[in-house]
């Protein structure tokens, strides 16, 4: 943006100084950095500060202000604008709202409160309810509670009443004036309702809507005195919030006045009240595009949905048609548009106007990162850096994000640390560093980092949450409490934190502390089901079961979505329970079993599974109930600390999860109940859009020797219908564990019309099952003998290859299962006009079938991103391919479905294949069921191709190693048939690297290396991942080389084209290695080659008892020509070596004379699994390979004194 107009009020020098940019840069428009961009928009706002037209530049500016190199400098500029005497009160109010939030971010609560008062914000309310949604008037004698909102002024009714659907509430507040005043109530509210002033109806509001500042404006005449305003609000399903501020007609706050009886009641006013929307509306009627755009932005800022939001979109689109090249109109489209493609188009038009526009480049990076277009994002970051020419913390952060997404976590953290050295207090950098440290498991470092990030931005929810969780994990309860107190000062109605602290107190056995938190919640909460649940938990822990039952019954009356409450009530009252009671084993019997436990089985194990029951009840349509009881016997608490916490995962759209019992029974009979928390598995709100999995967390306090930990829970399918297919049921029940198991049994209750078959794997011989038929049901009980421990040693085969388990299924054959899946997806993967048009475009000019397949494959992996969409049935059923195409993202089956639809549109026969990936190991295929599969790919039979749409760097013919050798169910959606096959195996030829190098040795032990590398298969994909999208290929290559030689320097690097369709990836380089050789006495010892085909597995330890699963197979070949310096000769060279075994073959050939030595090494590693009985044989193989690879070539030179001095 180029701006040269003279500024009024706020000088160019002051703005430039505040934004930390050169004054000349801002003044002459030559600055292409983000600070200059902000300065120019601030200048526009300053010129218009006396009217609502200033709001659009301010909203554009603040939409990206958080990405500024120095956010504090932006705050300073906004503060200067706020203090401008000419500032329109409506514009000043917007600035105060922005600055109020900035105060809270920095913990300046008093300053924020001052701003709230200047805004006229109501921060104290009285609330009554809930009432039925159809209530016409507030009931007489309603009970009111005083509620303080804090400086934000947002009354979150959902925090006070939950569940809140179809409820009503009364809200009232008071306003005092010292003289008759023409006032304006500026409200933001959810839903519908009526506003009363001193008992008189003042206004009605129609919903639905989301509360935004100044949505509705009501004019009122206030005689001197105190007036009471009352709102009757009704709520449906949206967030339920209210915000009110009271001003004079112009938008200024009312002067303070002491409470006094009103001289007359308030009444509606006919006087005109100022409104930014109304004033912009007047100007927009003239049809000027920029005024239409300004109005659209203000409408969108106030209305998230409904007719007024739709009008905002219509206005901005109309403005764009009239003025497609107007900068402010384009920015209005960026702010208002909901259609992502139109928003992207507006950003691109801005960059057509000015290819170096810093704000538009930032908006484009945001867009590209949101849709995980990492390559494009890196390119845009480069563009912004070149335009500016100065370091920028947010660009560094975004670059780190692209590295992180590519798996370079260490590189991302290093980049963030480097940026923080320059900008030590930047909130976004601090938050990202904390996140990376947490993911690395560095608890103490992560706490310190999150503490810094919290100090920089207290409003960042994930920072608060992770800091609290880490403090609790580290046992720093006092600091966790201080954090909650600090949060409460900022926003008293963020009461979820108080619930968390109360549950934490219960988990610690601190009943007094839990009671204090409960009392604090009771003061403000009107009606919440989870408050009643908490009341019950506290009462139960205090030994008052009757009070607990009463509280839990109230929770059910208040709409608690927790079926387990009914079971807990039944357990305490003796009421009849469900089928789980038939299979619950009493603790008395379990204690008796413990007393008779075989010493050779339990040994010195820290814990023992004393009882393990898994029971199923399968209805005639395949819908099932599942029950599990597990009882642990604690022997050594310190080593069994993991038993303090347990989790149960479920999909709420398909299942109901109920914890029937979670208790710890001590030796003396004392019972301690676990605290429970039901939360989303993924904390990130955006990710919850794609996953619905939830987790119930159970936590116990300390463990003592002799404790019994009992868990009983159910996970039942929802609804009367089977979402997959009538009669389809299948599951895998794991019956063993890392601890010895004294008793394990499997129970199957099945309708006689739908038999459930089962198969046991890796289980000891069992006697015949006990079977009973009664009332149309068949009950089968399989009891297993005591099971030994199956510890999780590193490198152990996957659980289903070693743990005792049972596979259950009602499906008769894999063909029948394939037919079920074909019917499930048949409507999802048929293309439409959009797919037809796309396929025609991308295959134009392709002459062969294989070229057509390549074009479609490349388009899918380059233009759609992988996002796992695990929502209910969509964990198995793909979304409609037209939806996948429109939104450009999906999970494995969505991308496979899109690829199949596109291939078939092009006349290529293709099928979806459900796959069990290599990492999950083999599985018994006696019985067919869906849960053995974890991936979906595409099979093209005519070309013998397997295509994985989720990869980024594999070519069409390179089936990823994880997909190889896996069980696959190929499903033909047209014929409804299918077949069970195995994908091509993982062989050494699937991952091949050939390296040719020439090493010129220096007399001081240094070396100059010239090398060329060719990679095929998985090695080619790794090379593409490392170099194809890299900003600095030479730097990436040097980092790779330094894994072997820490001080190596790459001098030159040659990279021909690296594309997805290049089956062989080639590159070359020259590098200097200062310390290639080492001195041993009078000789210089050098390795056989600069990069040898190392063994990827360490020798197993002598105490290992389990089989060892080896890394994936590969083939590596190196030819190294060693050239010796003048005056030096090879005096000792290893002979040719060969090591051969079932797991791999290594061949080393050494030839040459005194001046040149050529080493050829070829290692073919076959991988596989080493049985426990052959570990010693594998250990010998590993030892032999390592000895062969570590051989050295001895070189003698004329004078070794200098070399000895340099190489001690």
N, C-alpha and C positions, 0 to 999 in steps of 0.2 A: 504494500500500500504506500502511495506517495502523497504526502500532505504537506503543503507549504503555507497554508492560511495562518494569519496572525491569531494568536490565542489571546483570550480576554480572561482576566481574573487569575488564571493559573498559568504561569509563564512556562515557556518551553524548557528553560533551564531547570526549573523546579521539578517538572515531570521527568525529564531525562535523569536527573540526579536520583530521584526517588526510585526509578526503575533500574538504576545502576548501568546506564548506557551513556555513551558520549553525547553531550548536548548537541554537537554538530550533526551527529547521525540522525537524531530525532528531527532536527529542524530542517535539514535539506532532503530528507526522505531517502538517503542512501543506505540506511541501516536495514539489513534483511534478517535481523535477529528477532526473536520473539518479543524481547523487551521493547524494541522500536514499534512493533505491531501493536502491542498493548498501549503504548504511548499515543499512537495515532488514534486509536479508538477512544482513549480517554479524552483526547483533544476534541473529538467530535461531540462526546457527551458534554464536555465543559462548555462548548459553544451553545449547546441547546439546553443547558442545565435549568433554564427557567420554564421549561414545559415538558409534557409527557413524551415528546419526540426524543428526548435524551434516553428513554428507557431502552430502545432497541440497541444502540451502541453499548450501553452498560450491560445488557444481557449477553450480547455477543462477547464482550470483554470477559465477563465473569464466567461464561460457559467454559472457557479454557484457562482462566486465571490460575486454577490449581496446578497447571502444568508449567507455570513460570519458573525460571531459574531461581528466583528469590521471591517466594510467596509473600514474605513480609513486606517487600517493597511494593507489591501490588496493593496490599492492605493499606499501606501508607498513602498511595495515590487515591484509593477510594475514600479514605478518611479526609484527605484534602478536598476532594470533590464534595463530600458531605458538608464540610464547613463553609463552602462557598455561599456567600450571602444571597446570591441570586437564585439559589437552588429552590426549585418548585417543591412544596411540601410532599407531593406524591412521589417525586424522584428521591427526595431525602429519605422518605420512608423505605423505599426499596434499598437504598444504600445502607440504612440502619439495620435492616433485616440481614443483609449480607455480612455486615460487620459484627452483628450480634453473634452470628454463628462462628465467626472467626475468633471472637472473644472466648466462646465456650471451647473451641478447639485448643486454645492456649490455657484454659483453666481460669480465665479471668471472669469469674462468676459475677462479682460486684459490678464490673464494667458492663457486662451483658444485662444485668438488672437495670442499670441506668438507661441503657438503650431501649429496653422494653418499656420503661416508663415514658421515654420520649416518643415512642411509637403509640402510646396510649393502649398498650396491650393489657388485657385482663389476665392476671396470673393467679387469682384466687376465685374459686367457684364453690357452690354447694350443689351436690348431686343427689338425686333420689332415684330409686328403681331397683331392679327392672320391673316394668309393667308389660302387660300384653300389648302386642304391636297395634291392635285395633283400638286402643284406649283413646277416648275423645277428649278427656280432661285429666289433669293430675288428681289422684285420689286425695281426699281430705285426710289429714293426719299422716301424710307420707313422711318417712324418716329421711332426714337430710344429713349428708356427711360433707365436712369441709375438705376441699381438695386444693392443694397448691401445685401448680404446674411447673414452677421454675421459670427462668427468663424466656424459654422458648415459647411459653404461652399456649402450648398445644395440649388440650384436654383429651387424653386418649381414653375414650369410654370403653374401648375394647379391653383395656388393661383392668378396668374396674368391674366389667360385666363380661363373663365368658362361660359358655358359648353365648354369643350376642345375636345370633340370627333371629329375626322376627321378634325383636324386643323393642321396648320404648323406655325412655328415661327422661327425667326432669333435670334441668340445669338452670341455676339462677346465679346472678351476679349483681353487684350494686355499683351505681355511679353517682358521685356527688358533684354538684356545681354550686358555686357561690352566688351566681346570678342567672337570670333566664338566658338560656343558651340554645342556639340552633346547632344541633349535634348530628353526627353521622356514626352509625354503627356499621363497621366494616367486618363482615363475617366470612369465614370459610367453614363449611360444614358438610358432613357426609349424610346422605339420605334425605329425608323430608321432615318437615315439622312446622311448628308455629312459634312465633315470637310474641310475647306479651310484655307490656310496659305498665307497671303499677296495676296489674290485673286487666289491662285493656289490650285486645288483640292489635298487634302492630303490623305483622307481616306473616305470610305463609311462604314456605319454601318447598319446591318439588324436587325429588331425587330421581334416579340415583346420581351421585357425584362423589368425587374424592375431594377431601378438604384441601383447599389452597388459599393462601392469603388474599383477602379482599375480593372474594368471589361475589358476594352479595353486599349491597349497600342500602341501608335503611335510614331515611331522614327522620329525625324526631326533635320535637321542641321540649326542652327540659326546663321547667321552672326551678328556681333556687331550691336546694335541698337534696336529700338522698333519694334515689329512685331505684326500684328493684325491677330487674328484667328477668323474665322466665322463659325458657325454651322447653317445649315438649318435642322431643326428637324421636323419630322412629328409624329403625335400622333393619336392613335386609341381610346382605351377606358381605358387603364390602368393609374395609377398615372403617372404624367408627370414631371420627375425631371432630373436634370443634376448636376454632380459634376466633377470638373476637378482639378487636381494638376499637376504641371510642375516640373520635376526633371532632374538631369543629368542621364546618362546612368545607373549608379549604383543605382539610387533611392534616391540620396541626393538632398536637395533643391538647386536651383540655387542661386549664390551670388547676392545680390541686385545691381541694376544698374539704373542710371537715364535715363529717356526717351530721345531718340535721333533718328534722321532719320536712318533707316537701311542702311547699306552699300550695301546690296544685299537682295533679297527676300529669305524667308525661303524655304526649299525644303525637300522632303522626304529623309531619311537617310537609307543607307544600313547597317550601323553599328549595331551590336547586342546590344539590350537593355535588361537589366536584368529584369526578371519576375519570381516571386515565382512559378507560375503555370508551366512555361516553364522548370524551373530547376527541379521541382519535377517530371514533365513529363519524363524527361530524366532518372531519377532514377527508376520511376515506370515501364518503359519499360522492365526492367530486371525481372519483375514478382515477386518482393519481396512484400509480403502482406502489411507490415507496410508502405512502400513507396506508394503503391496504396491507402492506407487509408489516408495518408497525402495529396495526390493529390486530393482525393475525397472531403476532408474537404475544401480545398481551392477553388475548383470548386463550391461547394455548397455555400460557403460564397460569391461568386461573382455572382452567377446566381440562381435566384429564380425559373426560368422556362426555357423551351426550351431544345434543345439537350444537352447542356453542363451540365445542372442540371440532366438530365436523365443519362448522362454518370457518373456523380458523384455517383448516386445510384447504377449503375451497378458495378462500381469500388469497392465500399465498400462491396457489397454483394459478389463479387468475392474474395475480401480479406478475408472475413469471412469464406468462404468455404475453403480457403487455410490455414487460421490460426484462427480457432474458439476459441482458448484460449488466443489470444494475447490481452493484456489489451488496448493498444493504438488502435488497430483495432476495438475493441468493443466500445470504447469511440467515435471513428469516426462514427460508426453506430448510436450511440445515437444522434450525432450532425447532421448527414446527412439524415437518414431515414425519410420518410414521412408516411410510413405505421406504424400506432401506435402499432400494434401487434408485428412487427419486432423490433421496438424501445424498447418495453417492454421486448422482448426476450433478447436483447443485455444487458439491465440493469440486468436482472436475471442471465445472464452468468457472468457478472462482480461480482455479489454477490456469485456465485458458486466459483469463484477464491478466493474471500476474503469476507466472510459473514459479516464482520464488515467494509467494505469499506465506509468511511463517504460520499464520493461524490456520489457513486452509491445509497446509502440509501437516500440521498437527492433527487436525480433524481427520485427514485421510489416514494417518497412521493409526489413530484410534479405531477407525472403521476397519482397517485391514487386520489389526490385532483381534478385534471382536470376532471376526470371521476366520481367524487363524490363517490368514494369508501371509505367512511369515516371510516368504521371499519378497513379496511386494512391500511389506512393512519395512524390511531392512533397506530396500531400495529407496523408499520415501525418507527414511531417517537419513540416509546418505545425502539425499537431495537437500534436506533441510540443513544439514551440517555444512555442506558446500556453500549454500546460499549465505549462511551466517558467518562461517569462518571462525567461530568462537565455541568453546566447550559449552555444553548445555546439559544439566543433570537429567532432565526428563528424556531427552534423546538417548542419553546413556542408559537410563532405566529401560526404555523400550528396546534398545539393542540387547540388553541383558535378557529381557523377556523372550526375544526370538532365540537367543542361545539356549535359554532354559527349556523352551519347547522342543529344541532339537536334542536334548539330553545332556547339554554341557553345563551341568549344575555348578561344577567347580569354577568354570569359566565365568558363569553369570555372577557368582558370588564375588569373584575377584574383580570383575568390572564394577560391581556395586561398591565394593570397598574403595576402589580407586576413585570413583566419583565422590564418595563421602569424604575422602581426604580433601577434596576441593570445596564441597558443599556439605559441611558436617551436620547441619540441622535441617536438611531437606526432608519433609515428612514422607514423601513417596519413597525415597531411597531408603530411609530408616525402616519403613514398613516392609519393603521387599527384602532387605537384609535379614530382618527378624524372621520372616517367613522361610527363607532359605536355611537359616540356622536351625529352625524348628524341624524342618523336614530332614535335616542331617542328623537329628537326635541330640544336638548339643544343648542340653536343657539349661545349664547355667548361662551359657553365652546367649541363648535365645531369650532368656528372661531379661538379661541386661539390654539386649537389642530391642525387645518389645517395650521395655520401660522407656527407652529413649523415644521410640516411635509414639508411645502413648503421650508422653510429654509434648511432643510436637503436634499431635492431633488426637484430642480426646473423643472426638465424635466418630472416629473410624471403628465401626463395630467389630470387625474381625480382629483388630489389634487388641481391643479390650478383652474379647472372649479368649483369645489364645494366651494373653498374659495371665488372666485369671486361672485358666486351666493349668498352665505351667507352674504357677505359684503353688497351686494345690498339689500338683504332682511332686513338687520338690519339698512339700511339707512346710512351706512358708505361709502358714495360715494367717498370721498377723498382717502380712503385706497384702494377702488376698482380701482381708476385711477392709483394709484401708482403701483398696481399689474400689470396692463396692460403695464405701462411704463417699468417695470422691465422685463416683458416677451418680449417686443419689443427689448430690448437691447440684449437679448439672441438670439432671432431669429426674425429678422425684417419681415420675410415673413409669420409669423403666423398671417395673417391679419384678420382671423376670429374674433380676439379679438377687432380689431378696428371697425368691423361691429357691434359687440355687444355693444360697448360703444356708437356708433352713435345712435343705436336704443334706448339705455337707455336714451340718451340726449333727443331724441324725446318724449319718454314716460314722461319725467319730464317737457316737454314744453320748454327745453333749446335749442332754435333754433340756437343760436350763437354757442353753443358747438357742436351741430350736424353738423353745417356747417364746423367747423374746422376739425372734423373727416372726413367729406366727402372730403375736400380739400386734406387732407393727403393721403387718399386712391387714389384720382385721380392722384397723382404724380407718383404712381408706377403701378397701375392696367392698363393693356392694354385693356382688354375687358371682362367684367363680367356682366352677366344679373342681378345679385343681386346688383351690383353697380348702374345700371340704375334704379332699383326699389328703392334703397335708395335715389337716386337723385330725383325721383318722389315724394317720401314721404316728403323730405325736402321742395321741391317746393310747394307741396300741403299744408303743414303746414304753409308756408310763404304766402299763399293766391295767388299762381301763378298756377292756374289749367291748363293753356295752356302748361306751361313748364312740369308739372307733366304728362300730357297726352303724350307729346313728349317723355319723358324719358321712360314711361311705354311701349310705342310702340317700342322703341329701344330695351327694355328688351325682348319683344316678338320676335323681329327680331334676337336677339342674342341667342334664344333658351330657354327662360325662361319656365319652366314647371309649370306655374301658371295660370290656366284657369281663376282665379278670376280677373286677370289684364284686360282681355277683358271686363268683366262686369263693372269694375270700370271706364274704358275708356268710355263705353257706358253710364254709369250714368252721367259722366261729359259732354259728347258731345251731349247727347240727342238721340243717336243712338238707334235703336230698340233692346230690350233685349229679354230674354227667358221667359218661362212660369212663373218664379218667379215674374215678374212685375205685372202679373194679380192679384197676391194675396198679394202684398205689400200694407199695409195700410198707407196712408199719415199721417205725424205727426200732421197736423192740426186737423184731426179727432180724433186722440188719445188725443190731448190736450183738446178737447171738452169733451171727455169721462172723463178725469181726473177732470174737473171742476164739473161734475155731479156725481162724485163717492159717493156712499152711506157712510155716516160717520160711521155707525155701522159695515161696512165691513173693511174699512181701519184702523179704530181705531187709535192707536198710533204706528202702524207698522213703522219700519225704512225705508222700501222700499215696493213698490207695483208693481206688474206686470200689466202694463197698457194695453198691447196687447201681445197676444201669438197666432201665426199662424203656423201650421204645414201642409205642402202641399206635396202631392205625385203625380207623373205622371208615371204610370206603362204601359210600352209598351206591345205589344202582347206576347212577349216571357218572360215576367216577369222582365226584366231589368228596373230599376226605377231611377227616379230623385227625390231628396228630397230637400225641401226648408223650411227654418224656419226664422221667424221674431219674435224677442222678444224685447219689449221696457219696461225698468224699470223706475219707477218714484222714484227718491231719495228724502227722506224726512229728515232723520237724518244721515248725511254722516258718522259720526264716527262708528255707528253701522252697516252701510251698506258698510263697506270698502271692503268686498269680491267682490262687483260689479266692482272693479277696474280691476280685472283680470278674463279672461274667456278662456276656452280651447275647442277646437274642435278636436276630434280624428277620424282617418280614416285609412284604410288599402290601401296603394298606389297601391298594385297589383290588387285590386278589385275596388277601388273607386277613384274619383277625388273630392277634397274638395276645395271650393271657398268661400272666404269671400267677399260678395258683398258690405257690409257696416258695419263699426264698428266705431261709432262716439258717442260723448258726446255733447249734445246740452244744453247750459246753458239758464237761464231765459232770458238773454238779446239777445239771438239768436246766440251767439258765438258758433262756432263749433270746437271741438277738436277731432282729429282722433286718433284712437288707433294705437300703434305700433304693428307690426306683426312679429312673428318669427315662421317659420315652421321647426321643428326639430324632430329627432327620439324620441319616447316616452321613450326609455331606453338609457341612455348615454353610457353604457358599450358596447364596440365594439363586444365583444364575444357574448353578449346577443342579439345584433342586427342580429347575424347570425340566430337566431331562431325566432325573432319577427320582423315583418315589420311595425308595427303600428307607425304612426307618429301623432304629435300633433301640431296644430296651436295655438300659445299663443297670446292672445290679451291683451294689457295693456293700462290703462288710467292713467293720472296724478290725482291730487286731485279731490274729489267730493264736490260739493256745494249743499245746499238745493235747491230743485226745478229742479235739473238737470234731463234730460232724457238720458238714456243710450240705444242706439239702436244697435242691432246686426241683421244682415241679412246674411245668408250664405246658400250654397248648398253643398250637398254630393251626387254625382251621381255615379251610377255603371259604371264601365269601359267596353268598348268593345261591340260589337254587339251581342255576344252570352251569354247565361245564364250559368255560370260555374257549377251550381248545377243540374238543370234540366229545360228543356223548360217549361215556364209557371209557374215556382216556384217563388213566392214572398210572403214575410211575414215580418212584423215589429210590434214594439210596440211603440206607441207615448204617452209619459207622458204629460198630459195636465195641471196638477196642480203643485204647488211648496210650499216651506216653507213660501212664501209671498202670500198675497191675490192677486187674479187675477181678473181684471175688465172684461176682454174679452178673451175668448179662442175659437178657431175654428179649425176644422180639415177639410182639403180639399183633395179629392181623384179624380184625373183625370185618368180614366182607359179606355183601349180599350174595345169596345163592345164585342170583341171576347174573352176577359179574364176578367170576372167580378171580382172585388175586394170586398170581404165581410168584414164587420167590426163589432166589438162588444165593447160596452162601459162598463167599470167596475169602480165602486166607483164614479160614476158621478151622479150629480143631474139630475132630469128629464129634458129632452130637448124636444123642439118641433120637428115636422117632418123635416127631412133634405130637403134642397133645391137641386133639381136634374135637370140637363139639359143634353140633348143628342144632339150632333152636330158633323157632319163629322166623324162618326164612333167612337166617344169618348163619354163617360158618365162622367159628372162632378157631384160630390156629395159634398155638403157643410154642415157640422154639426156645429152649433153654440151652445156653452154652456153658461148658465147663469153665473153671477159672482161667483167665487169660493173662499171659505174661505182659510185662511192660514193653511198649514199642517206642523207645525214645526217638526224638527227632534229631538225629545226628546230621551235621553238615553234609550235603551231598547225598542224602538219603533219597531213595526212589520216592515218587509221589505217594500220598497216603493210600490210594486205592490199589497200589501195587504191593502193599505190605500190611495194612491194617485189616483186621477182620471186619467184614461188612456184608450187608445183604442188599440185593437188588430186587425190587418189587415192581411188577408191571401187570396191567390187565390186557395189554396188547399182544396179539398172538404172534405177529411176525414183523420184521423190519419193513416188509412191503406194505403191510397195513399201516404202520406208523408213517411211512412216506406218503401214503394216500391221505392221511389225516392232515399232514402239513401242507400238501398240495391244495386241499380244499380251504385251508386256513389262509393261504396267500394268493389264491387264484385271482381275487379281485384287486389285490394290492399291486401287482407287477405288470399290469397291462398299460401300455403307453397311451398317450393322447396326442392332440395336435402339437403341443409344445415339444414333446419328445420327438415326434416325426420331423418337425422343422429343424430341431437341433441336430439330429442324426444326419439329415440331408446336408446340412451345412458343413459339419466336421468331416464327413466322409467324401465330400466332393473331390473328384480327381484321384481317389484311391482305386488302384487297378486290381488288386488281388484281395481275396478274402482275408488273408493275414494282415494286410495293410489296413483294412477296415476295422479289424479287431483291435489292432494297435492304436488306431485313432480314437476309438471309443474308450479303450482302457486308459490311455494317456489323459483323455479329457476328464474322466471320472476322478482319477487320483490327483490331478492338478487343479480341478475346479470345484471339488466338494471336500469338505473337511470331516474328519471323524469325530463324532460326538456320541457317546453311548447313551441311547434313549431307553432307559430301563423303567418304563412307566406301565405298570400292570401287565396286561397281556402283551404289550409291545416289547416285553423282554424276550418274547418268542416270535411274535407276529410283526413283520415289517410294516412301516407306514406306507401309504399310497405313494407310488413313485413320482406322481406329479407334484405332491407336496415336497418330497425329497429334492426334486429338481428346483422347485421354487425357492426353498430356503437354503439350498446348497450345503446342507449338512445332514448327517445321519450316522447310525451305527453300522456294524459290519453287515447285518442282513438288509438294512436300508440301501447301502451302497451296492451290495450284491444284487438286490432287486432292481435298482436303477440300471446297473450294467446289463442284467439279463434283458430288461425291457428295451434298452437301446440296441443290443445285439440282435434281438429278434426283429426289431423294426428294420434293421439293416439286412435281414434275411439270413442271419447266422443262428443256428440252433444252439441254445445255451440253457443251463439249468442251475438252480441254486443248490449248493452242497453244504449241509450242516457238518461241521468239522469238530473233532476233538483234537486240540492242538498238542503238539509233541510234548510240551512241558507238563501236561496233565497225566502222561503215561498211558499205559494200556488199561483196558477194562474188560471185564467178562461180557461177552456179547450174547450170552444165552437168552437174555430177555431184552426186548427193545424198550427204550424210553428216551425222552428228549433230554433229560438232565445230564446225559453223558457228554453232550456237545456244548462247546463254549464259543464257537466262532461260526461264521458263514462266509463262503467264498463262491466262486463261479466255476462251473465245469463246461468247457467247450469241447464236446466229444470228437467232432470231425477234425479238429486240429490238435487233439490230445493236449489241450491246454488247461491249466488251473490258474485262475486269476483272483488275486486278493485285492479288493478295492480299498482297503484301509492303509496300505503301505504308501510311502512317499518317495522312495528312492529305488525300488525294484523295477526292473524292466519287465515287459510282458512275459518273457520266457523264463523269468527267475522266480520260481515259487519260493517264498521265504522259508528258511530252515524251520521256524516254529510250525509251519503248515505241513511239513514233510513227514511221511510215515505215520500220519494220523488217520484215525477212523473217520470215514466220511459217509454220510447218507445223501446220495445224489437224488434230488426230487424233480420229477418232470411234472410241472404244474398243468400241462395240457392233457396228459394221459392219466394223471393221478397215480402214477407208478413211481417206483424208486428202487434203489439197490444199495446195499452196504458194501463199500469198497475201502481200500487203503490208498492214500495219496502216495505219489512217488517217494521212495525212501530218502532219508538224509544220508548221503554218501560223501566220501572225501571229494569227489568231483563236483559236488554242489557248492564248494567254497574253495576256490583255487587262487593262489597268488604265485606269480613267477617274478623273480627279482634278479637283475643283472647289475653288478657293481664293480667298479674299479677303485681300489684303495691305494693311494700313493702315500706311502709311509714317510714321515720325516725322521731325522736322526734323534730328535728329542721326544719321540713317541707320539707326536701329533700325526694327523692324517687328513688328507683331502679325499673326499669320496664323491665319485660320480655314479649315479644309479638311475636305472629305469625300472619301472614297476608295471606289471600287467595283472589286472584283477578280473576274475570271472565269478559269476554266481553271487553268492552271499558276500564275497569279498568285494565285488564290484558295487553292490548296494551300499556297503560300508564306506567305500571310497566316495561314492556320490553323496552320501549323507554328510561326509566330512568336508568335501570340496565343492560340490555342485552349487550350493547357495552361499558359500562362505564369502564374507566381505574381504577377507585377507587370506587367500589360499596359501601363500607362502608362510604366513604366520601359523596357520593350522598345521601345515606340514612340519614346521619347526617344532611345534608342541608335540607332535607325534614322535619325531625323531628323538626329542629330549626324554622320552620315557626310557630309552636305552642309554643315551648319552646326555646327561643334564646340561653340559656346557656347549652342546653342538650349536652351530650357526649355519643356517641355510643361506647360501650366497645367491644362488639362482634357482628358479623352479620353472619347469615347462609343463603346462597343462593344455593338451589339445581339447577339443570339444568334449564335454562330459554331459551326455544326454541320456534319457531313459532308454532310447532305442539303441544305444551303443552296448553291445554285448560284452565287449572288453573295454575296461577303463584303463587308460594308459597315462602315466605321468613320469616326469624325470626331474632330477635336481642335482645340484652340486652343493656340498656342505663341508665345512671345516669342523673337525673334532679335535680339540686341543689335547685331550688325554686319551688317546686311542690305545696306546701301549703302556705297559708298566715295566719297570726295571727290576730284575731279580739277579742280583750279583752283577756279573759282567754281561748279562744278556738282557735283551729287550723282548718281552713276551707280548704277543698280539693275538687277538681272538681270530677264530677261523673266518669270520665275516662280520660286517658292521651290523647286520640284522639276520639272526639265525632263526630257523623255524622252531621256536620254543615249544615246550610241552605245556598245555594249558591246565594241567592238574598236578597238585602236590602229591607226594607219596602218602598213602593213608597211614595214620598212626597205629602203633602196635596194639592199642587197647580198643580199636574199633571193632564193633560186633555186627554192624549192619552192612548190607550191600552198598556199593558206591555207584552212583549214577555219574557217568562221565560227560564232559562237555561235548558239544556238537562236533561232528567229523570235519576234517579239512585236509587239504593238500597244499604244502608249501615247498617251493623249490628256490634255492639261492645258488647263484654262481658268482663267486667273488675272486677277482684277479688282484692279487697283492703285489705291488711293485715296490721294491726295497730301495732305499737311498744309496747314493754312491758310497762305497767303502763298507757297505753292510752286506751280509749274506745270511741265508737261512741255514742254521746249523742243526736244527731239530724240527722235523715236521711229523705230525701224527700219521699213522698209516690209515689205510682205508678201513672204515668201520661199518658194521651192519648190525642193527638190532631189530629182531623180528618177533612179533607176538600177535595174539588174537586181536589186541587193541590198537596196534599200529606198527609201522615199519619205518625205520630211519636208516638211510644210507648216506655215508659221507665218503667222498673220494678226494684225495689230495694228490696233486701232481705238480710238476715244475722242477726248477733248478734252484741255484743259490740266489739269483736275482729276482726271480718271479715265482710266485706260488699260486696255483689255481685250486680253489676249494669248491666242490659241488656238493650241496647237501639237499637231500629230498626227504621230507617227512610226510608220510601218509598216516593220518590219525583216524581211526575208524569209530572211535567213541563206543557207545553201548553202556552196559551195566556190568560191573564186576560183582559176581556173587560173593557172599560173605566168606565162603570156603576157599576162594581163590585170591583173597586180598594180598597174601604174601607173594604170590606169583606176579600180581600187578605191581607190587612195591619193587620187585626186582627189575621189572621192565622200566619203570620210571627212573630208578637209580641208574640203570645202564644208559638210558637216553640222556640223562643229565650229565653223566660223566663224559659221554661222547661229545656233547655240545659245548662243554667247558674246556675241551682240550685247547692248547695254545701252540702257536708257532714261535719257536725261539730264534731270535735274530741276534747276530753278533756284529758289532761295528768296530772300526779301528780304535777309537778312543771313547770309553764309556764314562769318563769322569764327569763331563758336563751333564750327560743324561742322568747320572746318578745323583748329581746335585739337584737337578730339577725334579727328579722322581724318587723321593726317598723310599 
